[in-house]
Amino acid sequence: KGAFYEAFEPDRARALVRQIKFCYTPKHGSWLNIAENELSAMTRQCLSNRPMGDIKTLQGEISAWSYDVNTKQRGVDWQMKLSDARRKLKSVYPKIRME
C-alpha cells in the first residue's frame, strides 16, 4: 500500500488501493499444494489444446468444468497422521511458551 502513496497524490493512491483485492496465500505447503493440483487438473482437463475464441467461451468452459468437479465432491486423502506431522514438521508449528 505504501508504494501507492509514494507514487500518487493521497486521494488517487487511496482510490487505487481500494480497487485491489488482496488475497493472502498459505505460508506452508499443504493448502498451496491442493490449490496447485486443482489448477493443474483444470489446465489439463479443460484448457489444454483447446482454442478459446473469446473470454465468454473461456468463462463458460471453466464454469462447466468447475461445476462438474464440485458435484463429484472429491476430497483430499491426507497421508500423514497428526502425530507424524507434529514430529516431521516441527519447525512449521508455532512455538508456544506456557508460563
Backbone bond lengths (Angstrom), bond angles and torsions (degrees), N, CA, C in turn:
res aa  C-N    CA-C-N  psi(-1)  N-CA   C-N-CA  omega(-1)  CA-C   N-CA-C  phi
1 K - - - 1.445 - - 1.520 111.00 -
2 G 1.332 116.51 -41.04 1.454 120.45 -174.78 1.514 113.49 -57.95
3 A 1.323 116.82 -34.22 1.465 120.59 -178.39 1.527 111.35 -62.64
4 F 1.315 117.57 -34.46 1.464 120.31 178.42 1.527 110.64 -63.91
5 Y 1.321 115.31 -40.57 1.464 119.40 -178.46 1.522 111.45 -72.72
6 E 1.323 116.64 -22.44 1.464 120.04 174.95 1.526 110.76 -79.22
7 A 1.320 117.24 -30.39 1.468 121.15 -174.50 1.530 113.68 -93.55
8 F 1.341 117.68 -25.57 1.461 120.79 -174.50 1.524 110.91 -128.07
9 E 1.312 114.60 165.23 1.467 120.52 172.31 1.536 107.93 -64.06
10 P 1.336 118.16 151.30 1.474 120.53 -175.00 1.531 115.09 -52.57
11 D 1.329 118.21 -43.70 1.474 119.53 -179.23 1.525 111.71 -64.02
12 R 1.327 116.02 -43.12 1.475 121.08 179.58 1.529 109.97 -67.08
13 A 1.333 117.16 -42.74 1.467 121.63 179.85 1.528 110.36 -60.42
14 R 1.329 116.56 -45.48 1.467 119.92 179.97 1.522 111.08 -63.08
15 A 1.317 117.10 -41.28 1.467 120.55 178.79 1.528 110.80 -61.67
16 L 1.318 116.76 -41.18 1.472 120.08 179.54 1.524 111.31 -68.45
17 V 1.328 116.69 -44.24 1.468 120.41 -179.02 1.527 110.84 -62.29
18 R 1.321 117.56 -37.26 1.466 120.93 -179.26 1.525 112.36 -68.06
19 Q 1.330 118.02 -18.12 1.464 121.54 179.31 1.526 112.05 -84.53
20 I 1.307 116.53 -14.71 1.468 121.12 -176.02 1.523 109.77 -87.80
21 K 1.322 115.49 135.10 1.455 120.54 173.36 1.524 106.80 -104.22
22 F 1.309 116.15 112.34 1.451 120.82 -179.75 1.522 108.94 -84.01
23 C 1.328 116.71 125.92 1.458 122.92 178.60 1.517 107.76 -118.31
24 Y 1.301 116.30 113.90 1.452 120.72 -178.40 1.523 108.86 -89.34
25 T 1.304 115.98 127.59 1.461 121.33 -178.58 1.521 109.64 -95.47
26 P 1.311 117.28 157.54 1.459 120.41 179.18 1.524 111.23 -61.70
27 K 1.324 115.40 147.28 1.458 119.53 179.02 1.523 111.51 -83.76
28 H 1.319 116.62 -23.95 1.454 119.43 -174.64 1.522 110.35 -122.99
29 G 1.297 115.11 154.40 1.432 127.70 -164.02 1.501 124.46 -47.40
30 S 1.314 120.72 -47.99 1.459 119.31 -163.29 1.528 114.21 -59.70
31 W 1.318 119.07 -47.03 1.466 119.79 -179.20 1.517 111.23 -69.92
32 L 1.318 115.47 -36.26 1.457 119.24 178.17 1.526 110.06 -66.12
33 N 1.322 117.35 -38.99 1.463 121.05 177.85 1.526 111.18 -62.16
34 I 1.327 117.07 -39.72 1.463 120.59 178.82 1.523 109.91 -62.71
35 A 1.326 116.34 -45.07 1.470 120.27 179.41 1.525 110.76 -62.66
36 E 1.331 116.63 -43.17 1.466 120.00 178.90 1.521 110.95 -62.95
37 N 1.321 117.12 -39.37 1.468 120.75 178.51 1.525 110.98 -63.55
38 E 1.323 117.37 -41.82 1.468 120.60 179.17 1.523 111.29 -65.06
39 L 1.332 116.72 -43.02 1.468 119.68 178.36 1.525 111.10 -64.16
40 S 1.328 116.15 -39.11 1.458 120.40 178.54 1.529 110.57 -64.48
41 A 1.331 116.58 -44.11 1.469 120.38 179.17 1.526 110.52 -63.33
42 M 1.327 116.83 -42.47 1.466 119.76 179.44 1.524 110.36 -62.10
43 T 1.312 116.74 -42.39 1.463 120.43 -179.94 1.524 110.72 -61.82
44 R 1.341 116.42 -46.69 1.468 120.36 -178.46 1.525 112.10 -67.96
45 Q 1.324 116.87 -46.24 1.460 121.15 -172.36 1.527 114.04 -82.95
46 C 1.308 117.03 -26.34 1.461 119.12 -170.27 1.527 113.37 -116.63
47 L 1.312 117.87 -35.02 1.459 119.70 -169.30 1.527 115.64 -109.56
48 S 1.314 117.58 -25.95 1.469 120.19 -173.96 1.516 112.72 -62.54
49 N 1.301 115.60 133.93 1.468 123.55 175.09 1.527 113.39 54.85
50 R 1.315 117.07 31.19 1.463 121.11 178.76 1.516 108.18 -130.37
51 P 1.308 117.25 105.25 1.462 118.38 178.96 1.529 111.08 -67.95
52 M 1.306 115.57 134.27 1.461 121.51 177.17 1.524 107.09 -107.06
53 G 1.305 116.54 122.07 1.457 120.78 -175.85 1.515 114.43 -69.67
54 D 1.339 116.09 -34.66 1.460 118.81 -178.09 1.525 109.57 -154.40
55 I 1.315 115.91 174.44 1.459 121.07 -175.76 1.525 111.90 -65.77
56 K 1.330 118.22 -34.05 1.472 121.03 178.89 1.530 110.99 -63.94
57 T 1.326 116.22 -41.09 1.467 120.39 177.61 1.519 110.03 -63.64
58 L 1.326 116.49 -44.80 1.465 121.42 178.87 1.527 110.35 -59.70
59 Q 1.315 117.12 -47.68 1.462 120.93 179.37 1.524 111.30 -61.41
60 G 1.312 117.11 -40.19 1.458 120.92 179.06 1.518 112.36 -64.62
61 E 1.327 116.48 -43.54 1.466 120.86 179.37 1.529 111.03 -64.09
62 I 1.322 116.39 -44.86 1.465 119.97 -179.49 1.525 110.26 -67.10
63 S 1.312 117.48 -39.44 1.462 121.26 178.32 1.527 111.03 -62.37
64 A 1.320 117.17 -43.94 1.470 121.32 178.95 1.523 110.59 -64.55
65 W 1.329 116.91 -43.12 1.467 120.96 178.84 1.523 109.73 -62.43
66 S 1.327 116.60 -46.17 1.461 121.96 -178.69 1.528 111.10 -61.58
67 Y 1.322 117.11 -43.59 1.462 121.32 178.67 1.528 110.22 -60.40
68 D 1.328 116.75 -45.52 1.462 121.71 -179.72 1.525 111.16 -61.29
69 V 1.317 116.43 -46.29 1.466 121.02 -179.42 1.529 110.35 -64.41
70 N 1.319 117.06 -44.66 1.464 120.64 -176.85 1.523 112.95 -68.20
71 T 1.336 118.25 -30.27 1.463 119.59 179.03 1.523 111.78 -72.80
72 K 1.318 117.08 -22.37 1.471 120.44 178.15 1.527 111.73 -80.73
73 Q 1.319 117.47 -16.62 1.463 123.61 174.44 1.522 114.00 46.93
74 R 1.304 116.67 49.06 1.458 117.29 176.90 1.518 108.65 -78.94
75 G 1.304 115.72 148.18 1.463 120.45 -177.79 1.511 111.08 -110.53
76 V 1.289 114.07 -174.37 1.460 120.85 178.01 1.515 107.45 -103.11
77 D 1.307 117.18 130.29 1.459 122.43 178.69 1.526 108.11 -93.56
78 W 1.329 116.02 96.62 1.459 119.84 -179.10 1.522 108.69 -71.33
79 Q 1.299 116.54 125.94 1.455 121.67 -176.37 1.530 112.99 -89.53
80 M 1.310 116.97 -18.18 1.454 120.09 -174.04 1.529 110.10 -104.26
81 K 1.335 116.08 134.65 1.458 120.61 176.04 1.527 108.76 -78.65
82 L 1.316 116.05 156.45 1.458 121.17 -178.00 1.528 111.70 -57.12
83 S 1.322 117.33 -42.66 1.469 119.84 -179.61 1.528 110.98 -63.37
84 D 1.332 117.28 -39.07 1.468 120.76 177.32 1.526 110.83 -67.50
85 A 1.313 116.24 -40.14 1.466 120.16 -179.84 1.518 110.59 -62.36
86 R 1.319 117.13 -43.79 1.472 119.91 -179.81 1.520 111.40 -63.89
87 R 1.320 116.80 -33.90 1.461 119.83 179.76 1.526 110.86 -77.60
88 K 1.332 117.35 -48.73 1.462 121.11 -175.01 1.526 113.27 -75.74
89 L 1.313 116.37 -30.70 1.467 120.45 -177.16 1.530 111.06 -109.64
90 K 1.318 115.78 34.18 1.461 121.56 -176.30 1.530 112.35 -53.48
91 S 1.320 116.76 -37.55 1.470 120.10 -177.15 1.531 112.28 -69.15
92 V 1.319 117.82 -19.92 1.465 121.87 -178.06 1.530 111.52 -83.40
93 Y 1.325 116.77 -32.55 1.455 120.46 -177.22 1.524 110.48 -72.13
94 P 1.333 117.11 144.07 1.467 119.62 -179.56 1.521 111.24 -68.40
95 K 1.309 115.11 148.50 1.465 121.25 177.57 1.527 107.40 -89.88
96 I 1.317 117.02 118.32 1.461 121.77 -179.67 1.521 108.16 -114.51
97 R 1.316 114.76 125.51 1.466 119.67 179.26 1.515 108.94 -101.11
98 M 1.307 116.11 123.64 1.463 121.60 177.58 1.521 107.82 -92.06
99 E 1.311 116.27 127.13 1.471 119.66 179.69 1.496 110.79 -117.45
